[in-house]
Amino acid sequence: MSPILFTDKTHAPESDQLAIALGSSIDSWNELRRRIAIQHAPVSEEWIFGGKNHGWSLRLKQKKRAVLYLTPCPGFFRAGLAMGEKAVRAALQQDLPAVVIDLIERAPKYPEGRGIRIEIRSANELATVEALGAIKMAN
């Protein structure tokens, strides 16, 4: 598991702290937020604290439904989402990278769905995460 940042429950990350922590990945962070906001409008954003072992994540929501969670890490970030079984079946029929198919197939099953987390280290991963969000929201 990747190192976790922002583990102080009393303070959600501020913009300047986030930019320093993410470094050049801040551009991908902002681009993914922009794409999700356009594709699933209206989207609200809310920082949530997942505990000392998980730190703060930015939840992107369409009404009451979470589309995606973005968790800052040193120099990159993780995008996470829970996919129900109908969305999992739809995703497995798509032309997704083999590593993502493997993540989906190996993800443990929970009542809220399978938890998928993808590390975003470059803009190349954005389209995959955007596609997973679209599949989740359509199913």
A tleap script that builds the chain and sets N, CA, C and O, in Angstrom:
source leaprc.protein.ff14SB
mol = sequence {
  NMET SER PRO ILE LEU PHE THR ASP LYS THR
  HIE ALA PRO GLU SER ASP GLN LEU ALA ILE
  ALA LEU GLY SER SER ILE ASP SER TRP ASN
  GLU LEU ARG ARG ARG ILE ALA ILE GLN HIE
  ALA PRO VAL SER GLU GLU TRP ILE PHE GLY
  GLY LYS ASN HIE GLY TRP SER LEU ARG LEU
  LYS GLN LYS LYS ARG ALA VAL LEU TYR LEU
  THR PRO CYS PRO GLY PHE PHE ARG ALA GLY
  LEU ALA MET GLY GLU LYS ALA VAL ARG ALA
  ALA LEU GLN GLN ASP LEU PRO ALA VAL VAL
  ILE ASP LEU ILE GLU ARG ALA PRO LYS TYR
  PRO GLU GLY ARG GLY ILE ARG ILE GLU ILE
  ARG SER ALA ASN GLU LEU ALA THR VAL GLU
  ALA LEU GLY ALA ILE LYS MET ALA CASN
}
set mol.1.N position { 0.852 -1.178 0.000 }
set mol.1.CA position { 0.000 0.000 0.000 }
set mol.1.C position { 0.894 1.237 0.000 }
set mol.1.O position { 1.973 1.238 0.593 }
set mol.2.N position { 0.441 2.263 -0.658 }
set mol.2.CA position { 1.189 3.503 -0.797 }
set mol.2.C position { 1.172 4.313 0.499 }
set mol.2.O position { 0.243 4.200 1.298 }
set mol.3.N position { 2.208 5.129 0.700 }
set mol.3.CA position { 2.228 5.984 1.888 }
set mol.3.C position { 1.012 6.914 1.903 }
set mol.3.O position { 0.585 7.417 0.864 }
set mol.4.N position { 0.479 7.125 3.074 }
set mol.4.CA position { -0.712 7.951 3.248 }
set mol.4.C position { -0.287 9.332 3.741 }
set mol.4.O position { 0.588 9.456 4.598 }
set mol.5.N position { -0.905 10.346 3.197 }
set mol.5.CA position { -0.680 11.723 3.630 }
set mol.5.C position { -1.913 12.224 4.373 }
set mol.5.O position { -2.979 11.611 4.329 }
set mol.6.N position { -1.743 13.330 5.041 }
set mol.6.CA position { -2.867 14.030 5.655 }
set mol.6.C position { -3.672 13.123 6.589 }
set mol.6.O position { -4.825 12.786 6.320 }
set mol.7.N position { -3.030 12.741 7.688 }
set mol.7.CA position { -3.667 11.837 8.645 }
set mol.7.C position { -4.175 12.551 9.891 }
set mol.7.O position { -4.645 11.898 10.823 }
set mol.8.N position { -4.089 13.880 9.927 }
set mol.8.CA position { -4.602 14.650 11.053 }
set mol.8.C position { -6.103 14.861 10.867 }
set mol.8.O position { -6.528 15.615 9.991 }
set mol.9.N position { -6.890 14.198 11.687 }
set mol.9.CA position { -8.340 14.235 11.567 }
set mol.9.C position { -8.914 15.646 11.713 }
set mol.9.O position { -9.995 15.935 11.201 }
set mol.10.N position { -8.196 16.509 12.402 }
set mol.10.CA position { -8.725 17.838 12.690 }
set mol.10.C position { -8.561 18.821 11.528 }
set mol.10.O position { -9.148 19.903 11.558 }
set mol.11.N position { -7.773 18.467 10.502 }
set mol.11.CA position { -7.521 19.407 9.405 }
set mol.11.C position { -7.539 18.706 8.050 }
set mol.11.O position { -6.666 17.892 7.749 }
set mol.12.N position { -8.541 19.031 7.241 }
set mol.12.CA position { -8.555 18.546 5.856 }
set mol.12.C position { -7.444 19.276 5.090 }
set mol.12.O position { -7.094 20.402 5.444 }
set mol.13.N position { -6.897 18.661 4.065 }
set mol.13.CA position { -5.829 19.312 3.301 }
set mol.13.C position { -6.303 20.625 2.673 }
set mol.13.O position { -7.439 20.738 2.215 }
set mol.14.N position { -5.421 21.591 2.665 }
set mol.14.CA position { -5.690 22.856 1.988 }
set mol.14.C position { -5.019 22.833 0.627 }
set mol.14.O position { -4.119 22.029 0.385 }
set mol.15.N position { -5.456 23.713 -0.259 }
set mol.15.CA position { -4.987 23.717 -1.654 }
set mol.15.C position { -3.475 23.774 -1.763 }
set mol.15.O position { -2.888 23.036 -2.554 }
set mol.16.N position { -2.829 24.641 -0.980 }
set mol.16.CA position { -1.371 24.769 -1.078 }
set mol.16.C position { -0.663 23.509 -0.583 }
set mol.16.O position { 0.343 23.102 -1.164 }
set mol.17.N position { -1.171 22.888 0.479 }
set mol.17.CA position { -0.596 21.641 0.989 }
set mol.17.C position { -0.742 20.520 -0.043 }
set mol.17.O position { 0.179 19.733 -0.262 }
set mol.18.N position { -1.907 20.466 -0.664 }
set mol.18.CA position { -2.184 19.448 -1.668 }
set mol.18.C position { -1.249 19.594 -2.859 }
set mol.18.O position { -0.699 18.606 -3.346 }
set mol.19.N position { -1.069 20.819 -3.327 }
set mol.19.CA position { -0.193 21.075 -4.470 }
set mol.19.C position { 1.244 20.659 -4.169 }
set mol.19.O position { 1.911 20.070 -5.020 }
set mol.20.N position { 1.717 20.957 -2.981 }
set mol.20.CA position { 3.084 20.574 -2.597 }
set mol.20.C position { 3.204 19.058 -2.525 }
set mol.20.O position { 4.166 18.487 -3.037 }
set mol.21.N position { 2.237 18.405 -1.895 }
set mol.21.CA position { 2.286 16.950 -1.723 }
set mol.21.C position { 2.222 16.214 -3.053 }
set mol.21.O position { 2.953 15.246 -3.264 }
set mol.22.N position { 1.355 16.665 -3.950 }
set mol.22.CA position { 1.172 15.967 -5.232 }
set mol.22.C position { 2.243 16.320 -6.254 }
set mol.22.O position { 2.491 15.542 -7.176 }
set mol.23.N position { 2.873 17.463 -6.112 }
set mol.23.CA position { 3.882 17.873 -7.088 }
set mol.23.C position { 3.260 18.018 -8.469 }
set mol.23.O position { 2.197 18.621 -8.616 }
set mol.24.N position { 3.918 17.470 -9.473 }
set mol.24.CA position { 3.413 17.601 -10.849 }
set mol.24.C position { 2.098 16.844 -11.076 }
set mol.24.O position { 1.419 17.082 -12.075 }
set mol.25.N position { 1.734 15.943 -10.167 }
set mol.25.CA position { 0.470 15.206 -10.302 }
set mol.25.C position { -0.746 16.072 -10.008 }
set mol.25.O position { -1.876 15.649 -10.250 }
set mol.26.N position { -0.531 17.280 -9.489 }
set mol.26.CA position { -1.668 18.162 -9.210 }
set mol.26.C position { -2.438 18.459 -10.489 }
set mol.26.O position { -3.656 18.635 -10.449 }
set mol.27.N position { -1.741 18.518 -11.628 }
set mol.27.CA position { -2.438 18.766 -12.895 }
set mol.27.C position { -3.395 17.623 -13.233 }
set mol.27.O position { -4.522 17.864 -13.664 }
set mol.28.N position { -2.952 16.385 -13.040 }
set mol.28.CA position { -3.815 15.227 -13.292 }
set mol.28.C position { -4.973 15.199 -12.299 }
set mol.28.O position { -6.102 14.877 -12.671 }
set mol.29.N position { -4.703 15.532 -11.044 }
set mol.29.CA position { -5.745 15.615 -10.013 }
set mol.29.C position { -6.848 16.573 -10.457 }
set mol.29.O position { -8.029 16.228 -10.453 }
set mol.30.N position { -6.439 17.774 -10.837 }
set mol.30.CA position { -7.415 18.787 -11.247 }
set mol.30.C position { -8.135 18.418 -12.540 }
set mol.30.O position { -9.326 18.693 -12.687 }
set mol.31.N position { -7.425 17.799 -13.474 }
set mol.31.CA position { -8.042 17.387 -14.736 }
set mol.31.C position { -9.084 16.304 -14.510 }
set mol.31.O position { -10.158 16.344 -15.110 }
set mol.32.N position { -8.784 15.339 -13.655 }
set mol.32.CA position { -9.759 14.281 -13.369 }
set mol.32.C position { -10.993 14.866 -12.681 }
set mol.32.O position { -12.118 14.487 -13.009 }
set mol.33.N position { -10.801 15.768 -11.747 }
set mol.33.CA position { -11.940 16.436 -11.098 }
set mol.33.C position { -12.790 17.159 -12.135 }
set mol.33.O position { -14.018 17.091 -12.091 }
set mol.34.N position { -12.143 17.846 -13.063 }
set mol.34.CA position { -12.859 18.586 -14.108 }
set mol.34.C position { -13.669 17.633 -14.990 }
set mol.34.O position { -14.845 17.878 -15.262 }
set mol.35.N position { -13.031 16.544 -15.435 }
set mol.35.CA position { -13.710 15.576 -16.308 }
set mol.35.C position { -14.916 14.939 -15.627 }
set mol.35.O position { -15.980 14.808 -16.232 }
set mol.36.N position { -14.747 14.545 -14.365 }
set mol.36.CA position { -15.852 13.916 -13.628 }
set mol.36.C position { -16.986 14.918 -13.437 }
set mol.36.O position { -18.158 14.561 -13.557 }
set mol.37.N position { -16.645 16.160 -13.143 }
set mol.37.CA position { -17.669 17.194 -12.953 }
set mol.37.C position { -18.471 17.418 -14.228 }
set mol.37.O position { -19.679 17.648 -14.164 }
set mol.38.N position { -17.827 17.355 -15.372 }
set mol.38.CA position { -18.526 17.534 -16.647 }
set mol.38.C position { -19.376 16.307 -16.966 }
set mol.38.O position { -20.550 16.430 -17.315 }
set mol.39.N position { -18.782 15.138 -16.846 }
set mol.39.CA position { -19.462 13.900 -17.244 }
set mol.39.C position { -20.641 13.550 -16.344 }
set mol.39.O position { -21.609 12.946 -16.806 }
set mol.40.N position { -20.576 13.919 -15.069 }
set mol.40.CA position { -21.611 13.482 -14.117 }
set mol.40.C position { -22.296 14.662 -13.426 }
set mol.40.O position { -22.768 14.529 -12.297 }
set mol.41.N position { -22.350 15.791 -14.084 }
set mol.41.CA position { -22.926 17.007 -13.490 }
set mol.41.C position { -24.351 16.765 -13.005 }
set mol.41.O position { -25.106 16.043 -13.655 }
set mol.42.N position { -24.729 17.354 -11.881 }
set mol.42.CA position { -23.902 18.190 -11.012 }
set mol.42.C position { -23.100 17.319 -10.039 }
set mol.42.O position { -23.613 16.337 -9.503 }
set mol.43.N position { -21.850 17.688 -9.823 }
set mol.43.CA position { -20.962 16.950 -8.920 }
set mol.43.C position { -20.563 17.870 -7.777 }
set mol.43.O position { -20.171 19.019 -7.985 }
set mol.44.N position { -20.672 17.341 -6.573 }
set mol.44.CA position { -20.185 18.071 -5.400 }
set mol.44.C position { -18.915 17.383 -4.910 }
set mol.44.O position { -18.691 16.199 -5.164 }
set mol.45.N position { -18.098 18.147 -4.208 }
set mol.45.CA position { -16.848 17.621 -3.654 }
set mol.45.C position { -16.859 17.797 -2.148 }
set mol.45.O position { -17.327 18.808 -1.623 }
set mol.46.N position { -16.332 16.788 -1.464 }
set mol.46.CA position { -16.320 16.839 -0.010 }
set mol.46.C position { -15.117 16.038 0.497 }
set mol.46.O position { -14.910 14.888 0.110 }
set mol.47.N position { -14.328 16.674 1.373 }
set mol.47.CA position { -13.224 15.962 2.010 }
set mol.47.C position { -13.794 15.081 3.109 }
set mol.47.O position { -14.602 15.532 3.920 }
set mol.48.N position { -13.368 13.821 3.132 }
set mol.48.CA position { -13.793 12.900 4.185 }
set mol.48.C position { -12.560 12.260 4.805 }
set mol.48.O position { -11.565 12.016 4.123 }
set mol.49.N position { -12.633 11.995 6.090 }
set mol.49.CA position { -11.518 11.384 6.803 }
set mol.49.C position { -11.800 9.907 6.973 }
set mol.49.O position { -12.787 9.525 7.601 }
set mol.50.N position { -10.933 9.072 6.414 }
set mol.50.CA position { -11.120 7.626 6.446 }
set mol.50.C position { -10.439 6.923 7.592 }
set mol.50.O position { -10.408 5.693 7.627 }
set mol.51.N position { -9.885 7.677 8.540 }
set mol.51.CA position { -9.180 7.086 9.674 }
set mol.51.C position { -7.685 7.284 9.552 }
set mol.51.O position { -7.176 7.677 8.503 }
set mol.52.N position { -6.996 7.009 10.636 }
set mol.52.CA position { -5.545 7.213 10.709 }
set mol.52.C position { -4.786 6.428 9.636 }
set mol.52.O position { -3.761 6.891 9.136 }
set mol.53.N position { -5.283 5.249 9.286 }
set mol.53.CA position { -4.594 4.406 8.304 }
set mol.53.C position { -4.901 4.779 6.860 }
set mol.53.O position { -4.236 4.299 5.942 }
set mol.54.N position { -5.906 5.633 6.650 }
set mol.54.CA position { -6.308 5.995 5.286 }
set mol.54.C position { -6.194 7.483 4.994 }
set mol.54.O position { -6.058 7.880 3.837 }
set mol.55.N position { -6.249 8.304 6.025 }
set mol.55.CA position { -6.138 9.742 5.852 }
set mol.55.C position { -7.345 10.355 5.151 }
set mol.55.O position { -8.421 9.759 5.102 }
set mol.56.N position { -7.148 11.547 4.615 }
set mol.56.CA position { -8.212 12.297 3.957 }
set mol.56.C position { -8.332 11.920 2.487 }
set mol.56.O position { -7.331 11.671 1.816 }
set mol.57.N position { -9.563 11.881 1.996 }
set mol.57.CA position { -9.852 11.659 0.574 }
set mol.57.C position { -10.896 12.674 0.135 }
set mol.57.O position { -11.742 13.101 0.921 }
set mol.58.N position { -10.819 13.049 -1.127 }
set mol.58.CA position { -11.815 13.942 -1.705 }
set mol.58.C position { -12.868 13.085 -2.390 }
set mol.58.O position { -12.573 12.354 -3.336 }
set mol.59.N position { -14.113 13.184 -1.897 }
set mol.59.CA position { -15.202 12.409 -2.479 }
set mol.59.C position { -15.920 13.270 -3.518 }
set mol.59.O position { -16.338 14.392 -3.230 }
set mol.60.N position { -16.057 12.728 -4.730 }
set mol.60.CA position { -16.802 13.384 -5.796 }
set mol.60.C position { -18.154 12.688 -5.880 }
set mol.60.O position { -18.227 11.483 -6.123 }
set mol.61.N position { -19.230 13.460 -5.676 }
set mol.61.CA position { -20.568 12.876 -5.597 }
set mol.61.C position { -21.504 13.495 -6.618 }
set mol.61.O position { -21.442 14.689 -6.909 }
set mol.62.N position { -22.366 12.653 -7.150 }
set mol.62.CA position { -23.489 13.115 -7.966 }
set mol.62.C position { -24.727 12.887 -7.101 }
set mol.62.O position { -25.123 11.748 -6.851 }
set mol.63.N position { -25.322 13.966 -6.657 }
set mol.63.CA position { -26.418 13.912 -5.690 }
set mol.63.C position { -25.931 13.155 -4.461 }
set mol.63.O position { -24.994 13.608 -3.804 }
set mol.64.N position { -26.542 12.009 -4.128 }
set mol.64.CA position { -26.111 11.263 -2.942 }
set mol.64.C position { -25.173 10.104 -3.277 }
set mol.64.O position { -24.735 9.382 -2.381 }
set mol.65.N position { -24.868 9.929 -4.536 }
set mol.65.CA position { -24.079 8.770 -4.968 }
set mol.65.C position { -22.626 9.150 -5.227 }
set mol.65.O position { -22.346 10.049 -6.021 }
set mol.66.N position { -21.712 8.470 -4.562 }
set mol.66.CA position { -20.281 8.724 -4.769 }
set mol.66.C position { -19.860 8.203 -6.134 }
set mol.66.O position { -20.134 7.057 -6.488 }
set mol.67.N position { -19.194 9.057 -6.890 }
set mol.67.CA position { -18.652 8.642 -8.181 }
set mol.67.C position { -17.245 8.097 -7.964 }
set mol.67.O position { -16.894 7.032 -8.472 }
set mol.68.N position { -16.449 8.836 -7.206 }
set mol.68.CA position { -15.020 8.551 -7.108 }
set mol.68.C position { -14.457 9.144 -5.825 }
set mol.68.O position { -14.974 10.136 -5.311 }
set mol.69.N position { -13.402 8.533 -5.314 }
set mol.69.CA position { -12.651 9.057 -4.177 }
set mol.69.C position { -11.218 9.298 -4.649 }
set mol.69.O position { -10.616 8.433 -5.284 }
set mol.70.N position { -10.680 10.466 -4.338 }
set mol.70.CA position { -9.298 10.784 -4.688 }
set mol.70.C position { -8.500 10.926 -3.401 }
set mol.70.O position { -8.833 11.742 -2.542 }
set mol.71.N position { -7.449 10.129 -3.272 }
set mol.71.CA position { -6.629 10.128 -2.066 }
set mol.71.C position { -5.214 10.569 -2.412 }
set mol.71.O position { -4.529 9.899 -3.185 }
set mol.72.N position { -4.765 11.698 -1.843 }
set mol.72.CA position { -3.410 12.177 -2.126 }
set mol.72.C position { -2.343 11.280 -1.513 }
set mol.72.O position { -2.484 10.800 -0.388 }
set mol.73.N position { -1.282 11.066 -2.268 }
set mol.73.CA position { -0.106 10.323 -1.837 }
set mol.73.C position { 1.107 11.169 -2.230 }
set mol.73.O position { 0.953 12.121 -2.996 }
set mol.74.N position { 2.293 10.857 -1.738 }
set mol.74.CA position { 3.462 11.679 -2.072 }
set mol.74.C position { 3.809 11.605 -3.566 }
set mol.74.O position { 4.321 10.586 -4.030 }
set mol.75.N position { 3.539 12.665 -4.309 }
set mol.75.CA position { 3.892 12.739 -5.726 }
set mol.75.C position { 2.889 12.115 -6.677 }
set mol.75.O position { 3.103 12.136 -7.889 }
set mol.76.N position { 1.806 11.562 -6.166 }
set mol.76.CA position { 0.765 10.952 -7.006 }
set mol.76.C position { -0.509 10.874 -6.179 }
set mol.76.O position { -0.548 11.374 -5.055 }
set mol.77.N position { -1.541 10.260 -6.716 }
set mol.77.CA position { -2.762 10.050 -5.945 }
set mol.77.C position { -3.422 8.753 -6.376 }
set mol.77.O position { -3.113 8.192 -7.427 }
set mol.78.N position { -4.344 8.290 -5.530 }
set mol.78.CA position { -5.132 7.101 -5.837 }
set mol.78.C position { -6.554 7.520 -6.133 }
set mol.78.O position { -7.105 8.397 -5.469 }
set mol.79.N position { -7.138 6.896 -7.122 }
set mol.79.CA position { -8.552 7.062 -7.414 }
set mol.79.C position { -9.224 5.755 -7.012 }
set mol.79.O position { -8.787 4.674 -7.407 }
set mol.80.N position { -10.278 5.862 -6.234 }
set mol.80.CA position { -10.965 4.668 -5.771 }
set mol.80.C position { -12.457 4.769 -5.995 }
set mol.80.O position { -13.031 5.857 -5.981 }
set mol.81.N position { -13.076 3.619 -6.202 }
set mol.81.CA position { -14.520 3.560 -6.350 }
set mol.81.C position { -15.004 2.169 -5.992 }
set mol.81.O position { -14.256 1.194 -6.063 }
set mol.82.N position { -16.274 2.094 -5.606 }
set mol.82.CA position { -16.907 0.809 -5.319 }
set mol.82.C position { -17.831 0.494 -6.493 }
set mol.82.O position { -18.692 1.296 -6.857 }
set mol.83.N position { -17.639 -0.680 -7.074 }
set mol.83.CA position { -18.440 -1.088 -8.229 }
set mol.83.C position { -19.328 -2.272 -7.854 }
set mol.83.O position { -18.846 -3.303 -7.385 }
set mol.84.N position { -20.619 -2.106 -8.066 }
set mol.84.CA position { -21.555 -3.204 -7.857 }
set mol.84.C position { -21.321 -4.295 -8.897 }
set mol.84.O position { -20.601 -4.084 -9.873 }
set mol.85.N position { -21.921 -5.445 -8.690 }
set mol.85.CA position { -21.672 -6.584 -9.587 }
set mol.85.C position { -22.129 -6.324 -11.023 }
set mol.85.O position { -21.495 -6.797 -11.966 }
set mol.86.N position { -23.212 -5.585 -11.199 }
set mol.86.CA position { -23.654 -5.250 -12.554 }
set mol.86.C position { -22.591 -4.393 -13.256 }
set mol.86.O position { -22.292 -4.610 -14.430 }
set mol.87.N position { -22.029 -3.426 -12.537 }
set mol.87.CA position { -20.966 -2.581 -13.100 }
set mol.87.C position { -19.700 -3.399 -13.349 }
set mol.87.O position { -18.999 -3.170 -14.334 }
set mol.88.N position { -19.407 -4.341 -12.470 }
set mol.88.CA position { -18.235 -5.216 -12.660 }
set mol.88.C position { -18.387 -6.010 -13.954 }
set mol.88.O position { -17.454 -6.080 -14.754 }
set mol.89.N position { -19.554 -6.603 -14.159 }
set mol.89.CA position { -19.777 -7.371 -15.399 }
set mol.89.C position { -19.615 -6.478 -16.628 }
set mol.89.O position { -19.022 -6.894 -17.623 }
set mol.90.N position { -20.135 -5.261 -16.563 }
set mol.90.CA position { -20.012 -4.328 -17.692 }
set mol.90.C position { -18.551 -3.939 -17.913 }
set mol.90.O position { -18.102 -3.858 -19.056 }
set mol.91.N position { -17.813 -3.701 -16.846 }
set mol.91.CA position { -16.399 -3.310 -16.961 }
set mol.91.C position { -15.562 -4.421 -17.577 }
set mol.91.O position { -14.660 -4.160 -18.374 }
set mol.92.N position { -15.865 -5.664 -17.205 }
set mol.92.CA position { -15.085 -6.792 -17.718 }
set mol.92.C position { -15.313 -7.020 -19.213 }
set mol.92.O position { -14.551 -7.744 -19.853 }
set mol.93.N position { -16.347 -6.411 -19.764 }
set mol.93.CA position { -16.620 -6.518 -21.202 }
set mol.93.C position { -15.989 -5.371 -22.000 }
set mol.93.O position { -16.054 -5.352 -23.229 }
set mol.94.N position { -15.382 -4.420 -21.290 }
set mol.94.CA position { -14.777 -3.261 -21.947 }
set mol.94.C position { -13.320 -3.544 -22.310 }
set mol.94.O position { -12.714 -4.509 -21.846 }
set mol.95.N position { -12.791 -2.681 -23.144 }
set mol.95.CA position { -11.389 -2.783 -23.552 }
set mol.95.C position { -10.523 -1.982 -22.579 }
set mol.95.O position { -9.954 -0.950 -22.934 }
set mol.96.N position { -10.437 -2.483 -21.346 }
set mol.96.CA position { -9.643 -1.839 -20.306 }
set mol.96.C position { -8.271 -2.501 -20.245 }
set mol.96.O position { -8.116 -3.645 -20.673 }
set mol.97.N position { -7.266 -1.788 -19.713 }
set mol.97.CA position { -5.939 -2.401 -19.568 }
set mol.97.C position { -6.011 -3.684 -18.741 }
set mol.97.O position { -6.811 -3.788 -17.811 }
set mol.98.N position { -5.183 -4.645 -19.082 }
set mol.98.CA position { -5.182 -5.943 -18.403 }
set mol.98.C position { -4.982 -5.796 -16.903 }
set mol.98.O position { -5.595 -6.529 -16.127 }
set mol.99.N position { -4.144 -4.872 -16.485 }
set mol.99.CA position { -3.885 -4.682 -15.060 }
set mol.99.C position { -5.152 -4.215 -14.335 }
set mol.99.O position { -5.357 -4.566 -13.173 }
set mol.100.N position { -5.986 -3.446 -14.988 }
set mol.100.CA position { -7.237 -2.972 -14.386 }
set mol.100.C position { -8.255 -4.113 -14.326 }
set mol.100.O position { -8.955 -4.266 -13.325 }
set mol.101.N position { -8.338 -4.900 -15.373 }
set mol.101.CA position { -9.218 -6.087 -15.366 }
set mol.101.C position { -8.825 -6.999 -14.206 }
set mol.101.O position { -9.689 -7.513 -13.496 }
set mol.102.N position { -7.533 -7.197 -14.018 }
set mol.102.CA position { -7.043 -8.037 -12.926 }
set mol.102.C position { -7.425 -7.448 -11.564 }
set mol.102.O position { -7.836 -8.182 -10.666 }
set mol.103.N position { -7.290 -6.128 -11.410 }
set mol.103.CA position { -7.691 -5.463 -10.163 }
set mol.103.C position { -9.165 -5.708 -9.867 }
set mol.103.O position { -9.535 -6.019 -8.735 }
set mol.104.N position { -9.998 -5.567 -10.887 }
set mol.104.CA position { -11.443 -5.752 -10.719 }
set mol.104.C position { -11.754 -7.197 -10.338 }
set mol.104.O position { -12.532 -7.446 -9.417 }
set mol.105.N position { -11.151 -8.137 -11.041 }
set mol.105.CA position { -11.417 -9.557 -10.778 }
set mol.105.C position { -10.954 -9.976 -9.387 }
set mol.105.O position { -11.595 -10.814 -8.753 }
set mol.106.N position { -9.849 -9.406 -8.903 }
set mol.106.CA position { -9.297 -9.797 -7.605 }
set mol.106.C position { -9.855 -8.997 -6.434 }
set mol.106.O position { -9.594 -9.334 -5.279 }
set mol.107.N position { -10.618 -7.944 -6.713 }
set mol.107.CA position { -11.131 -7.084 -5.640 }
set mol.107.C position { -12.101 -7.860 -4.762 }
set mol.107.O position { -12.973 -8.568 -5.267 }
set mol.108.N position { -11.952 -7.730 -3.451 }
set mol.108.CA position { -12.894 -8.406 -2.555 }
set mol.108.C position { -14.305 -7.850 -2.717 }
set mol.108.O position { -14.498 -6.676 -3.034 }
set mol.109.N position { -15.275 -8.715 -2.493 }
set mol.109.CA position { -16.682 -8.320 -2.615 }
set mol.109.C position { -17.204 -7.873 -1.257 }
set mol.109.O position { -17.058 -8.564 -0.249 }
set mol.110.N position { -17.820 -6.686 -1.264 }
set mol.110.CA position { -18.450 -6.134 -0.075 }
set mol.110.C position { -19.901 -5.810 -0.423 }
set mol.110.O position { -20.250 -5.769 -1.603 }
set mol.111.N position { -20.751 -5.578 0.575 }
set mol.111.CA position { -22.156 -5.238 0.270 }
set mol.111.C position { -22.289 -4.020 -0.649 }
set mol.111.O position { -23.192 -3.970 -1.483 }
set mol.112.N position { -21.391 -3.037 -0.497 }
set mol.112.CA position { -21.467 -1.844 -1.340 }
set mol.112.C position { -20.769 -2.023 -2.688 }
set mol.112.O position { -20.797 -1.117 -3.521 }
set mol.113.N position { -20.155 -3.161 -2.908 }
set mol.113.CA position { -19.501 -3.451 -4.176 }
set mol.113.C position { -18.033 -3.818 -3.997 }
set mol.113.O position { -17.549 -3.991 -2.879 }
set mol.114.N position { -17.348 -3.931 -5.108 }
set mol.114.CA position { -15.919 -4.240 -5.082 }
set mol.114.C position { -15.133 -2.936 -5.056 }
set mol.114.O position { -15.363 -2.046 -5.875 }
set mol.115.N position { -14.212 -2.831 -4.118 }
set mol.115.CA position { -13.385 -1.635 -4.002 }
set mol.115.C position { -12.216 -1.690 -4.974 }
set mol.115.O position { -11.372 -2.582 -4.895 }
set mol.116.N position { -12.174 -0.728 -5.891 }
set mol.116.CA position { -11.114 -0.651 -6.893 }
set mol.116.C position { -10.295 0.605 -6.606 }
set mol.116.O position { -10.860 1.690 -6.464 }
set mol.117.N position { -8.988 0.473 -6.519 }
set mol.117.CA position { -8.098 1.615 -6.318 }
set mol.117.C position { -6.996 1.587 -7.367 }
set mol.117.O position { -6.313 0.580 -7.558 }
set mol.118.N position { -6.843 2.722 -8.041 }
set mol.118.CA position { -5.844 2.825 -9.102 }
set mol.118.C position { -4.916 3.995 -8.798 }
set mol.118.O position { -5.374 5.109 -8.545 }
set mol.119.N position { -3.626 3.741 -8.823 }
set mol.119.CA position { -2.661 4.815 -8.623 }
set mol.119.C position { -2.551 5.639 -9.896 }
set mol.119.O position { -2.393 5.106 -10.994 }
set mol.120.N position { -2.639 6.957 -9.718 }
set mol.120.CA position { -2.519 7.885 -10.845 }
set mol.120.C position { -1.165 8.567 -10.726 }
set mol.120.O position { -0.959 9.433 -9.876 }
set mol.121.N position { -0.258 8.165 -11.585 }
set mol.121.CA position { 1.087 8.735 -11.590 }
set mol.121.C position { 1.351 9.574 -12.835 }
set mol.121.O position { 2.352 10.286 -12.914 }
set mol.122.N position { 0.448 9.484 -13.801 }
set mol.122.CA position { 0.568 10.306 -15.014 }
set mol.122.C position { -0.823 10.485 -15.609 }
set mol.122.O position { -1.779 9.837 -15.184 }
set mol.123.N position { -0.925 11.355 -16.581 }
set mol.123.CA position { -2.213 11.616 -17.231 }
set mol.123.C position { -2.723 10.390 -17.986 }
set mol.123.O position { -3.906 10.333 -18.323 }
set mol.124.N position { -1.860 9.408 -18.262 }
set mol.124.CA position { -2.257 8.215 -19.006 }
set mol.124.C position { -3.354 7.417 -18.318 }
set mol.124.O position { -4.163 6.779 -18.993 }
set mol.125.N position { -3.399 7.440 -16.983 }
set mol.125.CA position { -4.388 6.647 -16.239 }
set mol.125.C position { -5.750 7.330 -16.146 }
set mol.125.O position { -6.726 6.695 -15.747 }
set mol.126.N position { -5.835 8.603 -16.506 }
set mol.126.CA position { -7.078 9.350 -16.320 }
set mol.126.C position { -8.241 8.770 -17.121 }
set mol.126.O position { -9.351 8.649 -16.603 }
set mol.127.N position { -7.995 8.413 -18.370 }
set mol.127.CA position { -9.076 7.888 -19.213 }
set mol.127.C position { -9.644 6.591 -18.639 }
set mol.127.O position { -10.850 6.357 -18.712 }
set mol.128.N position { -8.790 5.758 -18.075 }
set mol.128.CA position { -9.257 4.494 -17.485 }
set mol.128.C position { -10.152 4.757 -16.285 }
set mol.128.O position { -11.211 4.145 -16.148 }
set mol.129.N position { -9.725 5.666 -15.417 }
set mol.129.CA position { -10.522 5.980 -14.230 }
set mol.129.C position { -11.835 6.650 -14.627 }
set mol.129.O position { -12.885 6.369 -14.049 }
set mol.130.N position { -11.767 7.527 -15.603 }
set mol.130.CA position { -12.980 8.182 -16.107 }
set mol.130.C position { -13.955 7.142 -16.666 }
set mol.130.O position { -15.160 7.231 -16.431 }
set mol.131.N position { -13.439 6.163 -17.400 }
set mol.131.CA position { -14.284 5.099 -17.962 }
set mol.131.C position { -14.909 4.258 -16.858 }
set mol.131.O position { -16.087 3.911 -16.941 }
set mol.132.N position { -14.143 3.928 -15.831 }
set mol.132.CA position { -14.687 3.145 -14.706 }
set mol.132.C position { -15.798 3.920 -13.997 }
set mol.132.O position { -16.819 3.345 -13.617 }
set mol.133.N position { -15.593 5.224 -13.821 }
set mol.133.CA position { -16.631 6.043 -13.213 }
set mol.133.C position { -17.907 6.039 -14.024 }
set mol.133.O position { -19.002 5.956 -13.469 }
set mol.134.N position { -17.770 6.131 -15.344 }
set mol.134.CA position { -18.934 6.118 -16.232 }
set mol.134.C position { -19.653 4.781 -16.171 }
set mol.134.O position { -20.883 4.739 -16.153 }
set mol.135.N position { -18.899 3.686 -16.139 }
set mol.135.CA position { -19.501 2.356 -16.061 }
set mol.135.C position { -20.240 2.210 -14.742 }
set mol.135.O position { -21.371 1.725 -14.707 }
set mol.136.N position { -19.606 2.627 -13.666 }
set mol.136.CA position { -20.242 2.543 -12.346 }
set mol.136.C position { -21.562 3.315 -12.331 }
set mol.136.O position { -22.584 2.790 -11.888 }
set mol.137.N position { -21.542 4.535 -12.806 }
set mol.137.CA position { -22.725 5.392 -12.722 }
set mol.137.C position { -23.848 4.934 -13.656 }
set mol.137.O position { -25.018 5.230 -13.411 }
set mol.138.N position { -23.498 4.218 -14.721 }
set mol.138.CA position { -24.513 3.727 -15.665 }
set mol.138.C position { -25.160 2.426 -15.190 }
set mol.138.O position { -26.182 2.009 -15.734 }
set mol.139.N position { -24.576 1.791 -14.191 }
set mol.139.CA position { -25.071 0.478 -13.760 }
set mol.139.C position { -25.486 0.480 -12.312 }
set mol.139.O position { -25.925 -0.547 -11.794 }
savepdb mol mol.pdb
quit
